[in-house]
Amino acid sequence: MLAKASGQKSVRVRDIIEPRVDLAMSHENSALVIDRFLGIYKGTGLSAKVWDAQKIAIIFDHRVPAESKKTATNQHFIRQFVNEHEISKFHDIRGDIGGICHQIMAEYGYVKPGDVVVGADSHTTSHGAFGAFSFGIGATEMACVWALGSVLNVEVPSTIKIIVNGQFNTFVSPKDLILHIIGKLTSSGATFRVIEFHGKTIKAMDMSGRLTLCNMTVESGATSGIVPADEVTIRYLKDAGCDKDIHPVLPDDDARYDQVLEIDVSKLSPQVACPDSVDNVKSVNEVEGVLIDQIVIGSCTNGRLDDLRIAAEILRGKKVARNTRVLIFPASAKVYQEALALGYFQDLTKAGAVIMNPGCGCCLGVHQGALGDGEKALSTTNRNFKGRMGNPNSEVFLCSPAIAAYSAITGKITIPKKRLI
């Protein structure tokens, strides 16, 4: 992938390259990117023009709707830039095409196998689920991409191969798998490397599960996560309306790996990442009974339709515990509309959950659902650093939608006792 994008026959680990970019994505931080982009041309007498407006995606999701005068002004500034440069892949705050950037990119078929994708967001690793090389960069780097169409000074990373076999037990999911992997590798164990997923379990996994895996590879320090594209990938993209030729890029038979990790998911139990690090992973058995003030189901990690279905089926006919609040953040307007049509929201709201608009919500701690001093949250999101949900005097535990929904009923971290899904 990187060799082709760099115009070379081959590249080696630690080579420094400048690959061409197939898609460059940013969200509200586009205001800063625009400022840097305009600065490149200042004093040159040249017109500030993006290299290819069709290869830029801008998606509002972190602070939607705007929570402050500053955010609203920045969003207005971005809209003006989008119109001026005729950027068509723009997803504003809307009930039809809005949503979290990583879900939108998947739903609209913006990424295809073999692409080089950059995003001004660390969870851009998500799109390796499509067999692309997808990674996060900063605002200044993104400004350079907008100007040149290439990303500068990229060091070719080495790769960790993870082979996953076995069948998931009841209530065990791809979220539990990736938490387990992060616990094994630690939060820095894959730094400057790619995590490449293989095995029968991965081949049988749908795109939602693959997106969850690749989304959280960055939590072990990885530059990117990749699931080699196959018939599951191709079918998803065609259903998403991708009319481009799809050509999977697969690893060579003699590919060399820094490390190979084999996992049998049939031996895996539900996992919980405990405060204040994503690699502080324990079996749910070890943390059962911890009282929870707020439960969050959603995000770019676990806000898709299958995640909401699991939560709705568990909470159907039940009630959220008296001293616990539940916030549901669908990953996109499409997910919202489908969940509404299927009756999931009726099940969830009758139980006592609150349905929020699609977006990142309280995940990053600046908008909707901040925690109070001493409060504990159980969340299907992807980070639990101190202060992540807006308060350094609170704690965040991470889990799957199933564990979150069951714990909502009891008001404490709970081991599911019977099959409901």
Phi, psi and omega per residue, in radians:
M1 nan -0.918 -3.083
L2 -1.215 -0.603 3.099
A3 -1.110 -0.827 3.141
K4 -1.069 -0.760 -3.115
A5 -1.198 -0.362 3.141
S6 -1.715 0.002 3.139
G7 1.262 0.494 -3.122
Q8 -2.092 2.744 3.108
K9 -1.229 -0.623 3.132
S10 -2.776 2.781 3.027
V11 -2.338 2.772 3.136
R12 -2.127 2.790 3.092
V13 -0.961 2.341 3.138
R14 1.389 -0.005 2.957
D15 -1.097 2.574 3.077
I16 -1.804 2.128 -3.046
I17 -2.290 2.972 3.089
E18 -2.316 1.350 -3.046
P19 -1.230 2.547 3.004
R20 -1.196 2.553 -3.062
V21 -1.814 2.322 3.104
D22 -1.574 -0.488 3.097
L23 -2.696 2.340 3.110
A24 -2.125 2.071 -3.046
M25 -2.023 2.461 2.979
S26 -2.570 2.934 3.141
H27 -2.105 -2.343 -3.124
E28 -1.095 -0.368 3.085
N29 -1.228 0.020 3.034
S30 -1.030 -0.460 3.109
A31 -1.042 -0.746 3.100
L32 -1.231 -0.679 3.105
V33 -1.072 -0.764 3.124
I34 -1.053 -0.763 3.117
D35 -1.025 -0.773 3.121
R36 -1.183 -0.697 -3.129
F37 -1.083 -0.838 3.126
L38 -1.110 -0.566 3.122
G39 -1.135 -0.512 3.111
I40 -1.055 -0.641 -3.037
Y41 -1.646 -0.166 -3.080
K42 -1.042 2.222 3.095
G43 1.422 0.019 -3.113
T44 -1.615 -0.325 -3.055
G45 1.391 0.010 3.140
L46 -1.616 2.639 3.098
S47 -1.369 2.299 3.131
A48 -1.351 1.774 -3.090
K49 -2.278 2.255 3.129
V50 -1.149 2.647 -3.024
W51 -1.161 -0.627 -3.126
D52 -2.786 1.780 -3.079
A53 -1.088 -0.419 -3.126
Q54 -1.340 -0.210 -3.128
K55 -1.875 0.263 3.102
I56 -2.024 2.290 3.060
A57 -2.099 2.286 3.075
I58 -2.187 2.167 -2.993
I59 -2.348 2.100 3.087
F60 -1.402 2.191 3.141
D61 -2.681 -0.472 -3.011
H62 -1.298 -0.616 -3.096
R63 -2.362 1.283 -3.073
V64 -2.203 2.221 -0.210
P65 -1.182 2.938 -3.064
A66 -0.947 2.331 -3.106
E67 -1.703 -0.057 -3.083
S68 -2.694 2.872 3.079
K69 -1.047 -0.710 -3.116
K70 -1.091 -0.820 3.140
T71 -1.105 -0.784 -3.135
A72 -1.047 -0.709 3.131
T73 -1.164 -0.737 3.108
N74 -1.107 -0.722 3.122
Q75 -1.125 -0.659 3.074
H76 -1.104 -0.731 3.124
F77 -1.067 -0.736 -3.140
I78 -1.154 -0.735 3.129
R79 -1.039 -0.698 3.118
Q80 -1.095 -0.742 3.133
F81 -1.127 -0.762 3.128
V82 -1.012 -0.794 3.137
N83 -1.157 -0.734 -3.116
E84 -1.111 -0.673 -3.065
H85 -1.736 0.100 3.075
E86 0.931 0.884 3.097
I87 -1.465 1.933 -3.018
S88 -1.443 -0.497 -3.139
K89 -1.476 1.080 3.137
F90 -2.012 2.188 -3.131
H91 -2.085 1.775 -3.101
D92 -1.433 -3.032 3.108
I93 -1.362 1.656 -3.036
R94 -2.478 2.719 3.118
G95 -1.559 0.064 3.122
D96 -2.022 -0.707 -3.074
I97 -2.151 0.159 -3.100
G98 -1.490 3.011 3.090
G99 2.607 -3.066 3.139
I100 -1.289 2.392 -2.994
C101 -0.889 -0.776 -3.050
H102 -1.260 -0.523 3.048
Q103 -1.280 -0.715 3.120
I104 -1.065 -0.791 -3.131
M105 -1.042 -0.645 3.121
A106 -1.259 -0.868 -3.069
E107 -1.048 -0.637 -3.061
Y108 -1.607 0.090 3.078
G109 1.125 0.579 -3.099
Y110 -1.280 -0.355 -3.077
V111 -2.049 2.350 3.094
K112 -2.243 2.838 -3.102
P113 -0.959 2.431 3.112
G114 1.522 -0.144 3.128
D115 -1.215 2.673 2.900
V116 -1.828 2.057 -3.040
V117 -2.125 2.326 3.044
V118 -2.145 2.587 3.118
G119 -2.501 2.523 3.091
A120 -1.456 0.885 -3.127
D121 -2.777 2.327 -3.014
S122 -1.134 -0.454 -3.117
H123 -1.504 0.317 3.000
T124 -1.092 -0.267 3.034
T125 -0.977 -0.355 -3.128
S126 -0.860 -0.671 -2.922
H127 -1.430 -0.010 2.914
G128 -1.129 -0.274 3.064
A129 -1.041 -0.380 3.131
F130 -1.684 0.218 -3.125
G131 1.319 0.464 3.101
A132 -1.845 2.822 2.980
F133 -1.668 1.840 -2.954
S134 -2.251 2.204 -3.047
F135 -2.637 2.796 -3.101
G136 -1.564 2.552 3.091
I137 -2.404 2.965 -3.133
G138 -1.526 3.052 -3.068
A139 -1.115 -0.717 -3.137
T140 -1.158 -0.729 3.083
E141 -1.081 -0.714 -3.132
M142 -1.138 -0.665 3.091
A143 -1.044 -0.684 3.101
C144 -1.151 -0.679 3.087
V145 -1.090 -0.773 3.114
W146 -1.023 -0.587 -3.102
A147 -1.447 -0.670 -2.960
L148 -1.910 -0.448 -3.074
G149 1.457 0.080 3.106
S150 -2.297 2.700 3.051
V151 -1.790 2.330 -2.962
L152 -1.587 2.569 2.963
N153 0.947 0.968 3.091
V154 -1.673 2.163 3.078
E155 -1.557 2.203 -3.130
V156 -1.113 2.112 -3.081
P157 -1.472 2.758 2.966
S158 -1.453 3.090 -2.977
T159 -2.304 2.445 2.969
I160 -1.823 2.214 3.124
K161 -1.724 2.208 3.102
I162 -2.050 2.084 -3.115
I163 -1.817 2.091 -3.063
V164 -2.050 2.153 3.093
N165 -2.284 2.978 -3.141
G166 1.706 2.983 -3.126
Q167 -1.941 2.346 3.121
F168 -1.072 2.388 3.006
N169 -1.315 2.904 3.082
T170 -0.980 2.352 3.123
F171 1.271 0.110 3.048
V172 -1.886 2.380 -2.948
S173 -2.472 3.085 3.060
P174 -0.977 -0.543 3.099
K175 -1.095 -0.724 3.096
D176 -1.127 -0.667 3.131
L177 -1.080 -0.845 -3.084
I178 -1.229 -0.583 3.048
L179 -1.105 -0.730 3.102
H180 -1.063 -0.761 3.140
I181 -1.102 -0.784 3.133
I182 -1.087 -0.693 3.081
G183 -1.077 -0.635 3.120
K184 -1.242 -0.814 -3.039
L185 -1.399 -0.458 -2.975
T186 1.360 2.965 -3.054
S187 -1.244 -0.191 3.106
S188 -2.163 0.123 -3.031
G189 -1.234 -0.279 3.129
A190 -2.077 0.360 -3.094
T191 -1.005 2.297 -3.118
F192 1.064 0.479 3.085
R193 -2.254 2.917 3.037
V194 -1.833 2.442 3.002
I195 -1.790 2.117 -3.082
E196 -1.969 2.160 -3.037
F197 -1.705 2.326 3.114
H198 -2.434 3.066 3.049
G199 1.933 2.887 -3.081
K200 -1.121 -0.607 3.139
T201 -1.137 -0.677 3.133
I202 -1.233 -0.718 3.125
K203 -1.056 -0.601 -3.118
A204 -1.481 -0.140 -3.039
M205 -1.412 2.443 3.095
D206 -1.345 3.044 -3.067
M207 -1.168 -0.552 3.117
S208 -1.048 -0.805 3.114
G209 -1.136 -0.703 3.130
R210 -1.134 -0.656 3.090
L211 -1.118 -0.688 3.098
T212 -1.070 -0.787 3.130
L213 -1.045 -0.935 -3.061
C214 -1.194 -0.577 3.107
N215 -0.943 -0.747 -3.007
M216 -1.693 0.086 3.089
T217 -1.074 -0.539 3.128
V218 -1.104 -0.390 -3.136
E219 -1.264 -0.182 2.987
S220 -1.812 0.191 3.111
G221 1.610 0.001 -3.033
A222 -1.154 2.521 3.017
T223 -1.193 -0.677 -3.121
S224 -2.762 2.793 2.967
G225 -2.099 2.540 -3.101
I226 -2.406 2.309 2.900
V227 -1.926 2.021 3.132
P228 -0.933 2.320 -3.071
A229 -1.147 2.538 3.124
D230 -2.590 -2.810 -3.090
E231 -1.144 -0.501 3.078
V232 -1.127 -0.762 3.120
T233 -1.095 -0.856 -3.078
I234 -1.094 -0.746 3.141
R235 -1.113 -0.745 3.133
Y236 -1.073 -0.813 -3.103
L237 -1.143 -0.684 3.105
K238 -1.149 -0.694 3.079
D239 -1.132 -0.507 3.132
A240 -1.408 -0.058 3.095
G241 1.599 0.253 3.110
C242 -1.241 1.993 -3.094
D243 -1.773 0.208 3.120
K244 -1.535 2.775 3.033
D245 -1.122 2.343 -3.103
I246 -1.949 2.043 -3.095
H247 -2.220 1.732 3.127
P248 -0.999 2.435 3.046
V249 -1.892 2.035 -3.023
L250 -1.945 2.715 3.120
P251 -1.175 2.592 3.094
D252 -1.145 2.668 3.119
D253 -1.057 -0.536 -3.105
D254 -1.799 0.404 3.139
A255 -1.013 2.457 -3.125
R256 -1.838 2.444 -3.085
Y257 -2.157 2.545 3.065
D258 -1.161 -0.619 -3.045
Q259 -2.727 2.547 3.058
V260 -2.178 2.194 -3.125
L261 -2.112 2.228 3.128
E262 -1.932 2.350 -3.075
I263 -2.297 2.327 3.026
D264 -1.846 1.846 -3.043
V265 -1.242 -0.260 3.096
S266 -1.159 -0.274 3.113
K267 -1.745 0.060 -3.034
L268 -1.628 2.371 3.055
S269 -1.804 2.929 3.057
P270 -0.998 2.415 -3.052
Q271 -1.978 2.637 3.073
V272 -2.342 2.234 3.019
A273 -1.559 2.122 -3.031
C274 -1.686 2.797 -3.138
P275 -1.033 2.589 -0.098
D276 -2.033 0.765 -3.120
S277 -2.616 2.476 -3.108
V278 -1.164 -0.392 -3.140
D279 -1.564 0.052 3.064
N280 -1.502 1.202 -2.949
V281 -1.736 2.337 3.119
K282 -2.357 2.765 2.991
S283 -1.174 2.576 3.134
V284 -0.994 -0.474 3.119
N285 -1.042 -0.551 -3.062
E286 -1.388 -0.304 -3.094
V287 -2.121 0.183 3.138
E288 -0.991 2.390 3.064
G289 1.702 -0.141 3.094
V290 -1.138 2.173 -3.128
L291 -1.208 2.419 -3.057
I292 -2.158 2.287 3.114
D293 -1.559 -0.663 -3.089
Q294 -2.398 2.368 3.069
I295 -2.053 2.311 -3.125
V296 -2.099 2.161 3.075
I297 -2.099 2.050 -3.100
G298 2.661 -2.712 3.114
S299 1.590 3.081 3.100
C300 -1.238 -0.231 3.128
T301 -1.513 -0.796 -3.033
N302 -2.514 0.880 3.100
G303 -2.053 0.334 -3.111
R304 -1.512 3.055 -3.008
L305 -1.054 -0.715 -3.142
D306 -1.130 -0.570 3.097
D307 -1.177 -0.758 3.127
L308 -1.199 -0.582 3.079
R309 -1.072 -0.803 3.138
I310 -1.030 -0.823 -3.133
A311 -1.094 -0.751 -3.105
A312 -1.138 -0.713 -3.119
E313 -1.185 -0.607 3.114
I314 -1.277 -0.673 -3.076
L315 -1.535 -0.159 -3.130
R316 -1.005 2.162 3.123
G317 1.342 0.048 3.123
K318 -1.898 3.122 3.085
K319 -2.262 2.437 3.018
V320 -1.133 2.432 -3.134
A321 -0.964 2.558 -3.014
R322 -0.959 -0.732 -3.053
N323 -1.722 0.331 3.140
T324 -2.162 2.418 3.058
R325 -1.957 2.551 -3.099
V326 -2.182 2.185 3.103
L327 -1.983 2.287 -3.135
I328 -1.964 2.128 3.130
F329 -2.046 1.672 3.058
P330 -1.057 2.570 -3.051
A331 -1.319 -0.311 -3.126
S332 -2.796 2.925 3.060
A333 -1.091 -0.647 3.115
K334 -1.097 -0.802 3.091
V335 -1.069 -0.750 3.122
Y336 -0.994 -0.878 -3.094
Q337 -1.126 -0.706 -3.140
E338 -1.201 -0.713 3.112
A339 -1.136 -0.635 3.098
L340 -1.135 -0.812 -3.111
A341 -1.122 -0.570 -3.106
L342 -1.484 -0.051 3.104
G343 1.470 0.130 -3.124
Y344 -1.102 -0.696 -3.097
F345 -1.181 -0.585 3.096
Q346 -1.118 -0.771 3.105
D347 -1.071 -0.766 -3.066
L348 -1.220 -0.781 -3.109
T349 -1.243 -0.619 3.066
K350 -1.094 -0.523 3.094
A351 -1.315 -0.369 3.139
G352 2.061 0.015 3.108
A353 -1.321 2.742 3.109
V354 -1.948 2.214 3.121
I355 -1.566 2.126 3.129
M356 -1.708 2.902 3.059
N357 -1.248 2.661 3.113
P358 -0.990 2.357 -3.141
G359 2.778 3.125 -3.100
C360 -1.280 -0.448 3.067
G361 1.019 -2.330 -3.039
C362 -1.459 0.012 -3.078
C363 -0.930 -0.774 -3.093
L364 -1.677 -0.042 2.986
G365 1.434 0.316 3.138
V366 -2.086 -0.053 -3.007
H367 -2.787 2.162 3.003
Q368 1.143 1.931 2.975
G369 1.500 0.557 3.073
A370 -1.132 2.707 -3.107
L371 -1.652 2.641 3.065
G372 -1.527 2.930 3.102
D373 -0.992 2.294 3.079
G374 1.384 -0.030 -3.115
E375 -1.427 2.715 3.093
K376 -2.120 2.391 3.096
A377 -2.054 2.549 2.990
L378 -2.052 2.141 -2.908
S379 -2.444 2.602 3.065
T380 -1.589 0.214 -3.136
T381 -1.337 -2.876 -2.962
N382 -2.067 -0.050 -3.129
R383 -2.456 2.572 3.130
N384 -2.428 0.521 3.088
F385 -1.036 2.737 3.104
K386 -0.999 2.203 -3.136
G387 1.500 0.026 -3.043
R388 -1.040 -0.640 3.114
M389 -1.728 0.556 2.967
G390 1.652 0.003 -3.102
N391 -2.614 1.992 3.132
P392 -1.195 -0.173 3.114
N393 -1.704 0.366 3.092
S394 -2.200 3.047 -3.133
E395 -2.297 2.559 -3.134
V396 -2.217 2.235 3.020
F397 -1.883 2.524 -3.141
L398 -1.976 2.487 -3.117
C399 -2.758 -3.033 3.099
S400 -1.506 2.880 3.065
P401 -1.021 -0.619 -3.124
A402 -1.136 -0.829 3.141
I403 -1.150 -0.659 3.118
A404 -1.086 -0.786 -3.095
A405 -1.185 -0.764 3.106
Y406 -1.094 -0.703 -3.126
S407 -1.198 -0.445 3.089
A408 -1.108 -0.598 -3.109
I409 -1.228 -0.673 -3.064
T410 -1.656 -0.358 -3.093
G411 1.398 0.207 3.116
K412 -2.642 2.767 -3.134
I413 -1.036 2.192 -2.926
T414 -2.267 2.431 3.012
I415 -1.516 2.155 3.105
P416 -1.016 2.340 -3.063
K417 -1.787 -0.327 3.138
K418 -2.592 2.795 -3.088
R419 -1.351 2.125 3.056
L420 -2.169 -0.117 -3.101
I421 -2.202 nan nan
